[in-house]
Each structure stands twice: as C-alpha cells, then as structure tokens.
Amino acid sequence: MKIKRAIAASGLVVGALAISPAAVSADSVGTPGEPNCFGMRVSHGASDHGLTPGDRAAALQYVVYESGMVSPEEVEAFEATFGVKDETVTVRVFAAFVRTNCSDDPFVPSP
C-alpha cells in the first residue's frame, strides 16, 4: 500500500518540488524567497492532497532513486547536498529539500 501511495504522490513531488526542471510546471505552490513558502508547500500537500511529510519523503525517494527520471549526476548532487545515506529519504531530508527550494538559491533551478 505504501508503494502505491508513494507512486501516486510522486507526481505531486515532481510537480511541486521537482528534481528535473522540466517537471516543475504542475501544481506549483509557494514562492521561493518568500518567508511563508515552506509552510505553504507542506500544508498544501497535507490539506489538498492528504499526504503526510512521511508520504512525501517516500515519494521523493521514489522519484530520486526508482523512477529513472533523475540522472546519476543529479542523484549524486542530491545525496551530497542533503546528506542522504543508503538511498533513504527521511522526513528531515524532505524538509531540507523543501526549505532549500524555497530559498533564494534553490537546488532545483526554475525552467
């Protein structure tokens, strides 16, 4: 069940917090550099899509490691930037990923 939910949620992660700049267009929430960006993105996933931060961490893990959408170079940069060990994306990593992409210097460049 968690795998199915992670796969379904991966589309949301790709849309809102994508690794690939081409996939950023769908369901964009929060403006990078704005103080409320992080809260808007986390609450949007919970209230509009019924996803917990744990669900979204699992979806991000799926996108990065299992979907085939992320190049090996991007995976390496993701791991180095967020300290991911053993291909496990924790809620803490997910939160750092959202915070970084809400900053003035996001990990995922805008298209």
VEXVEXMAR-783694 format. One record per residue: residue in three letters; chain; x, z, y of N, C-alpha, C, O in turn. Coordinates in nm, 3 decimals, m for minus. Example, Ala and Ser with C-alpha at 12.3 -4.5 7.8 and 13.67 -1.06 7.14 Angstrom:
2
(ALA, A, (1.319, 0.780, m0.569), (1.230, 0.780, m0.450), (1.320, 0.780, m0.330), (1.424, 0.846, m0.332)) (SER, A, (1.285, 0.708, m0.225), (1.367, 0.714, m0.106), (1.290, 0.787, 0.003), (1.341, 0.804, 0.114)) 
end
This chain:
111
(MET, A, (0.081, 0.000, m0.119), (0.000, 0.000, 0.000), (0.086, 0.000, 0.126), (0.057, m0.072, 0.221)) (LYS, A, (0.193, 0.081, 0.126), (0.280, 0.085, 0.244), (0.345, m0.050, 0.269), (0.363, m0.090, 0.384)) (ILE, A, (0.382, m0.122, 0.162), (0.445, m0.253, 0.178), (0.347, m0.348, 0.245), (0.385, m0.419, 0.338)) (LYS, A, (0.221, m0.351, 0.200), (0.121, m0.438, 0.260), (0.100, m0.403, 0.407), (0.090, m0.492, 0.492)) (ARG, A, (0.094, m0.275, 0.435), (0.074, m0.230, 0.574), (0.195, m0.267, 0.660), (0.179, m0.307, 0.775)) (ALA, A, (0.314, m0.254, 0.603), (0.435, m0.289, 0.677), (0.439, m0.438, 0.704), (0.478, m0.481, 0.813)) (ILE, A, (0.398, m0.517, 0.607), (0.397, m0.663, 0.627), (0.296, m0.699, 0.735), (0.326, m0.780, 0.823)) (ALA, A, (0.178, m0.639, 0.730), (0.077, m0.666, 0.833), (0.126, m0.620, 0.970), (0.104, m0.688, 1.070)) (ALA, A, (0.190, m0.507, 0.973), (0.239, m0.453, 1.101), (0.358, m0.530, 1.155), (0.385, m0.527, 1.275)) (SER, A, (0.429, m0.600, 1.068), (0.549, m0.670, 1.113), (0.517, m0.772, 1.220), (0.598, m0.796, 1.310)) (GLY, A, (0.399, m0.833, 1.213), (0.359, m0.927, 1.317), (0.349, m0.860, 1.452), (0.385, m0.918, 1.555)) (LEU, A, (0.301, m0.736, 1.453), (0.291, m0.662, 1.577), (0.428, m0.625, 1.630), (0.454, m0.634, 1.750)) (VAL, A, (0.515, m0.586, 1.540), (0.651, m0.552, 1.582), (0.720, m0.675, 1.637), (0.788, m0.669, 1.740)) (VAL, A, (0.703, m0.785, 1.568), (0.766, m0.909, 1.615), (0.712, m0.947, 1.752), (0.787, m0.988, 1.839)) (GLY, A, (0.581, m0.932, 1.770), (0.521, m0.969, 1.898), (0.562, m0.879, 2.012), (0.596, m0.926, 2.120)) (ALA, A, (0.558, m0.750, 1.988), (0.583, m0.655, 2.096), (0.729, m0.619, 2.112), (0.774, m0.591, 2.224)) (LEU, A, (0.804, m0.619, 2.005), (0.941, m0.569, 2.009), (1.037, m0.660, 1.935), (1.131, m0.611, 1.872)) (ALA, A, (1.016, m0.788, 1.940), (1.084, m0.884, 1.853), (1.235, m0.881, 1.860), (1.294, m0.855, 1.965)) (ILE, A, (1.296, m0.908, 1.747), (1.439, m0.932, 1.741), (1.465, m1.074, 1.791), (1.559, m1.097, 1.868)) (SER, A, (1.385, m1.165, 1.748), (1.401, m1.305, 1.786), (1.331, m1.334, 1.918), (1.211, m1.309, 1.928)) (PRO, A, (1.401, m1.384, 2.019), (1.338, m1.410, 2.149), (1.220, m1.506, 2.140), (1.129, m1.496, 2.222)) (ALA, A, (1.219, m1.597, 2.045), (1.110, m1.693, 2.033), (0.979, m1.627, 1.995), (0.872, m1.681, 2.023)) (ALA, A, (0.985, m1.511, 1.932), (0.865, m1.446, 1.882), (0.806, m1.344, 1.980), (0.711, m1.275, 1.945)) (VAL, A, (0.860, m1.333, 2.099), (0.819, m1.229, 2.193), (0.683, m1.257, 2.255), (0.623, m1.166, 2.312)) (SER, A, (0.634, m1.376, 2.247), (0.516, m1.416, 2.323), (0.387, m1.342, 2.287), (0.303, m1.325, 2.376)) (ALA, A, (0.366, m1.296, 2.166), (0.239, m1.237, 2.125), (0.233, m1.087, 2.152), (0.326, m1.014, 2.120)) (ASP, A, (0.122, m1.042, 2.210), (0.091, m0.901, 2.224), (0.196, m0.821, 2.301), (0.233, m0.711, 2.260)) (SER, A, (0.243, m0.874, 2.409), (0.343, m0.808, 2.492), (0.279, m0.693, 2.571), (0.177, m0.712, 2.638)) (VAL, A, (0.340, m0.575, 2.564), (0.288, m0.456, 2.632), (0.403, m0.386, 2.702), (0.513, m0.379, 2.648)) (GLY, A, (0.378, m0.335, 2.821), (0.481, m0.262, 2.895), (0.580, m0.355, 2.960), (0.611, m0.461, 2.905)) (THR, A, (0.629, m0.316, 3.074), (0.726, m0.397, 3.148), (0.861, m0.329, 3.144), (0.874, m0.215, 3.190)) (PRO, A, (0.964, m0.397, 3.088), (1.097, m0.337, 3.086), (1.139, m0.294, 3.227), (1.117, m0.365, 3.325)) (GLY, A, (1.200, m0.177, 3.234), (1.244, m0.123, 3.362), (1.141, m0.032, 3.427), (1.176, 0.044, 3.518)) (GLU, A, (1.017, m0.037, 3.383), (0.912, 0.050, 3.437), (0.915, 0.183, 3.363), (0.937, 0.184, 3.241)) (PRO, A, (0.894, 0.294, 3.431), (0.904, 0.425, 3.367), (0.804, 0.448, 3.252), (0.833, 0.525, 3.161)) (ASN, A, (0.690, 0.382, 3.254), (0.589, 0.407, 3.152), (0.593, 0.305, 3.037), (0.504, 0.306, 2.953)) (CYS, A, (0.692, 0.218, 3.033), (0.700, 0.113, 2.931), (0.699, 0.171, 2.789), (0.621, 0.127, 2.705)) (PHE, A, (0.784, 0.269, 2.762), (0.793, 0.326, 2.628), (0.659, 0.384, 2.583), (0.611, 0.354, 2.474)) (GLY, A, (0.598, 0.466, 2.667), (0.470, 0.525, 2.634), (0.362, 0.422, 2.612), (0.280, 0.436, 2.521)) (MET, A, (0.360, 0.318, 2.694), (0.260, 0.213, 2.679), (0.275, 0.142, 2.544), (0.177, 0.115, 2.476)) (ARG, A, (0.399, 0.113, 2.507), (0.422, 0.040, 2.382), (0.387, 0.125, 2.261), (0.325, 0.076, 2.167)) (VAL, A, (0.426, 0.251, 2.262), (0.397, 0.338, 2.148), (0.247, 0.364, 2.138), (0.190, 0.357, 2.029)) (SER, A, (0.183, 0.394, 2.251), (0.040, 0.423, 2.246), (m0.042, 0.299, 2.213), (m0.145, 0.309, 2.147)) (HIS, A, (0.002, 0.183, 2.256), (m0.068, 0.058, 2.223), (m0.070, 0.037, 2.071), (m0.174, 0.002, 2.015)) (GLY, A, (0.043, 0.056, 2.007), (0.048, 0.039, 1.862), (m0.044, 0.136, 1.790), (m0.106, 0.101, 1.690)) (ALA, A, (m0.051, 0.259, 1.842), (m0.136, 0.361, 1.778), (m0.284, 0.338, 1.807), (m0.366, 0.336, 1.716)) (SER, A, (m0.317, 0.322, 1.935), (m0.458, 0.315, 1.971), (m0.521, 0.179, 1.942), (m0.635, 0.174, 1.895)) (ASP, A, (m0.450, 0.072, 1.968), (m0.509, m0.062, 1.949), (m0.492, m0.116, 1.808), (m0.571, m0.200, 1.764)) (HIS, A, (m0.391, m0.068, 1.737), (m0.363, m0.125, 1.605), (m0.362, m0.020, 1.493), (m0.345, m0.055, 1.376)) (GLY, A, (m0.380, 0.106, 1.527), (m0.387, 0.212, 1.426), (m0.258, 0.236, 1.351), (m0.261, 0.278, 1.235)) (LEU, A, (m0.145, 0.209, 1.415), (m0.015, 0.224, 1.349), (0.058, 0.347, 1.401), (0.065, 0.370, 1.521)) (THR, A, (0.111, 0.424, 1.309), (0.193, 0.539, 1.347), (0.335, 0.489, 1.376), (0.369, 0.378, 1.338)) (PRO, A, (0.416, 0.570, 1.443), (0.555, 0.531, 1.459), (0.625, 0.506, 1.324), (0.712, 0.420, 1.315)) (GLY, A, (0.586, 0.581, 1.221), (0.642, 0.558, 1.087), (0.606, 0.420, 1.034), (0.689, 0.352, 0.974)) (ASP, A, (0.481, 0.380, 1.056), (0.438, 0.246, 1.015), (0.519, 0.139, 1.087), (0.560, 0.040, 1.028)) (ARG, A, (0.540, 0.162, 1.215), (0.612, 0.062, 1.295), (0.760, 0.060, 1.261), (0.824, m0.045, 1.268)) (ALA, A, (0.816, 0.176, 1.225), (0.956, 0.178, 1.178), (0.968, 0.098, 1.049), (1.063, 0.022, 1.032)) (ALA, A, (0.873, 0.115, 0.959), (0.873, 0.039, 0.833), (0.859, m0.110, 0.860), (0.923, m0.192, 0.794)) (ALA, A, (0.775, m0.146, 0.957), (0.757, m0.287, 0.991), (0.884, m0.345, 1.052), (0.922, m0.458, 1.022)) (LEU, A, (0.950, m0.267, 1.139), (1.076, m0.313, 1.198), (1.181, m0.331, 1.089), (1.257, m0.428, 1.092)) (GLN, A, (1.186, m0.239, 0.996), (1.278, m0.251, 0.882), (1.250, m0.379, 0.804), (1.342, m0.452, 0.767)) (TYR, A, (1.123, m0.406, 0.779), (1.085, m0.529, 0.708), (1.132, m0.653, 0.785), (1.192, m0.744, 0.727)) (VAL, A, (1.105, m0.656, 0.915), (1.142, m0.773, 0.996), (1.293, m0.794, 0.994), (1.340, m0.906, 0.975)) (VAL, A, (1.368, m0.687, 1.014), (1.514, m0.700, 1.023), (1.577, m0.734, 0.889), (1.665, m0.820, 0.882)) (TYR, A, (1.533, m0.668, 0.781), (1.604, m0.681, 0.654), (1.538, m0.768, 0.548), (1.608, m0.819, 0.460)) (GLU, A, (1.409, m0.788, 0.553), (1.342, m0.858, 0.444), (1.275, m0.988, 0.481), (1.251, m1.072, 0.394)) (SER, A, (1.243, m1.009, 0.607), (1.163, m1.125, 0.646), (1.242, m1.256, 0.647), (1.183, m1.363, 0.635)) (GLY, A, (1.373, m1.248, 0.662), (1.453, m1.369, 0.675), (1.450, m1.427, 0.816), (1.506, m1.534, 0.840)) (MET, A, (1.385, m1.357, 0.909), (1.374, m1.406, 1.047), (1.494, m1.368, 1.133), (1.511, m1.422, 1.243)) (VAL, A, (1.577, m1.278, 1.085), (1.687, m1.226, 1.165), (1.819, m1.271, 1.103), (1.843, m1.252, 0.984)) (SER, A, (1.903, m1.330, 1.186), (2.032, m1.380, 1.136), (2.123, m1.263, 1.098), (2.105, m1.152, 1.148)) (PRO, A, (2.221, m1.288, 1.012), (2.316, m1.181, 0.976), (2.388, m1.123, 1.098), (2.418, m1.003, 1.102)) (GLU, A, (2.415, m1.206, 1.196), (2.481, m1.157, 1.318), (2.390, m1.062, 1.395), (2.435, m0.961, 1.448)) (GLU, A, (2.260, m1.096, 1.402), (2.166, m1.009, 1.471), (2.147, m0.878, 1.395), (2.134, m0.772, 1.455)) (VAL, A, (2.145, m0.885, 1.262), (2.134, m0.763, 1.180), (2.254, m0.673, 1.206), (2.239, m0.553, 1.224)) (GLU, A, (2.373, m0.732, 1.209), (2.494, m0.655, 1.234), (2.489, m0.590, 1.373), (2.526, m0.473, 1.387)) (ALA, A, (2.445, m0.664, 1.474), (2.433, m0.609, 1.609), (2.328, m0.498, 1.614), (2.348, m0.396, 1.681)) (PHE, A, (2.218, m0.517, 1.544), (2.111, m0.415, 1.536), (2.166, m0.287, 1.476), (2.145, m0.179, 1.530)) (GLU, A, (2.236, m0.299, 1.363), (2.292, m0.181, 1.296), (2.393, m0.110, 1.385), (2.393, 0.013, 1.394)) (ALA, A, (2.479, m0.186, 1.450), (2.581, m0.125, 1.537), (2.517, m0.057, 1.658), (2.558, 0.053, 1.697)) (THR, A, (2.420, m0.121, 1.716), (2.356, m0.067, 1.836), (2.275, 0.059, 1.807), (2.279, 0.154, 1.885)) (PHE, A, (2.202, 0.059, 1.695), (2.110, 0.168, 1.668), (2.156, 0.262, 1.557), (2.082, 0.353, 1.519)) (GLY, A, (2.275, 0.242, 1.505), (2.331, 0.333, 1.405), (2.257, 0.334, 1.273), (2.247, 0.438, 1.209)) (VAL, A, (2.203, 0.220, 1.233), (2.127, 0.212, 1.108), (2.223, 0.218, 0.990), (2.323, 0.147, 0.985)) (LYS, A, (2.189, 0.302, 0.894), (2.268, 0.318, 0.771), (2.181, 0.279, 0.653), (2.061, 0.309, 0.650)) (ASP, A, (2.239, 0.212, 0.556), (2.171, 0.178, 0.431), (2.040, 0.103, 0.452), (1.947, 0.119, 0.374)) (GLU, A, (2.033, 0.021, 0.556), (1.915, m0.062, 0.584), (1.786, 0.020, 0.595), (1.679, m0.027, 0.557)) (THR, A, (1.796, 0.142, 0.647), (1.681, 0.229, 0.663), (1.653, 0.249, 0.811), (1.733, 0.309, 0.883)) (VAL, A, (1.538, 0.199, 0.855), (1.496, 0.216, 0.994), (1.406, 0.339, 1.000), (1.296, 0.339, 0.946)) (THR, A, (1.455, 0.441, 1.066), (1.379, 0.566, 1.081), (1.293, 0.559, 1.207), (1.305, 0.467, 1.287)) (VAL, A, (1.207, 0.658, 1.223), (1.127, 0.667, 1.345), (1.220, 0.683, 1.466), (1.194, 0.628, 1.573)) (ARG, A, (1.327, 0.757, 1.448), (1.424, 0.775, 1.557), (1.486, 0.641, 1.598), (1.502, 0.614, 1.717)) (VAL, A, (1.521, 0.559, 1.500), (1.576, 0.425, 1.528), (1.470, 0.340, 1.598), (1.500, 0.271, 1.696)) (PHE, A, (1.347, 0.344, 1.547), (1.238, 0.268, 1.609), (1.222, 0.309, 1.756), (1.211, 0.224, 1.843)) (ALA, A, (1.221, 0.440, 1.783), (1.205, 0.490, 1.920), (1.321, 0.443, 2.008), (1.300, 0.404, 2.123)) (ALA, A, (1.443, 0.447, 1.955), (1.559, 0.399, 2.032), (1.547, 0.250, 2.060), (1.583, 0.203, 2.168)) (PHE, A, (1.497, 0.175, 1.962), (1.477, 0.031, 1.978), (1.375, 0.004, 2.090), (1.398, m0.083, 2.175)) (VAL, A, (1.265, 0.078, 2.091), (1.164, 0.059, 2.195), (1.221, 0.099, 2.331), (1.204, 0.026, 2.428)) (ARG, A, (1.288, 0.214, 2.337), (1.347, 0.258, 2.466), (1.446, 0.155, 2.519), (1.445, 0.123, 2.638)) (THR, A, (1.530, 0.104, 2.432), (1.628, 0.004, 2.473), (1.559, m0.121, 2.526), (1.601, m0.178, 2.627)) (ASN, A, (1.454, m0.164, 2.458), (1.385, m0.285, 2.501), (1.293, m0.261, 2.620), (1.237, m0.356, 2.675)) (CYS, A, (1.276, m0.136, 2.659), (1.204, m0.103, 2.781), (1.300, m0.082, 2.898), (1.257, m0.061, 3.011)) (SER, A, (1.428, m0.088, 2.871), (1.528, m0.064, 2.976), (1.554, m0.191, 3.056), (1.501, m0.298, 3.025)) (ASP, A, (1.636, m0.177, 3.158), (1.677, m0.293, 3.237), (1.778, m0.380, 3.163), (1.810, m0.490, 3.207)) (ASP, A, (1.829, m0.330, 3.051), (1.926, m0.403, 2.970), (1.877, m0.405, 2.823), (1.934, m0.337, 2.738)) (PRO, A, (1.772, m0.484, 2.795), (1.711, m0.483, 2.662), (1.802, m0.542, 2.553), (1.888, m0.626, 2.581)) (PHE, A, (1.780, m0.499, 2.430), (1.851, m0.552, 2.314), (1.803, m0.693, 2.285), (1.881, m0.779, 2.244)) (VAL, A, (1.674, m0.716, 2.306), (1.613, m0.847, 2.284), (1.597, m0.916, 2.417), (1.519, m0.871, 2.501)) (PRO, A, (1.669, m1.026, 2.439), (1.655, m1.096, 2.567), (1.519, m1.162, 2.578), (1.460, m1.201, 2.478)) (SER, A, (1.470, m1.175, 2.700), (1.343, m1.246, 2.723), (1.367, m1.395, 2.707), (1.477, m1.444, 2.733)) (PRO, A, (1.262, m1.467, 2.662), (1.278, m1.611, 2.641), (1.297, m1.685, 2.772), (1.312, m1.807, 2.773)) 
end
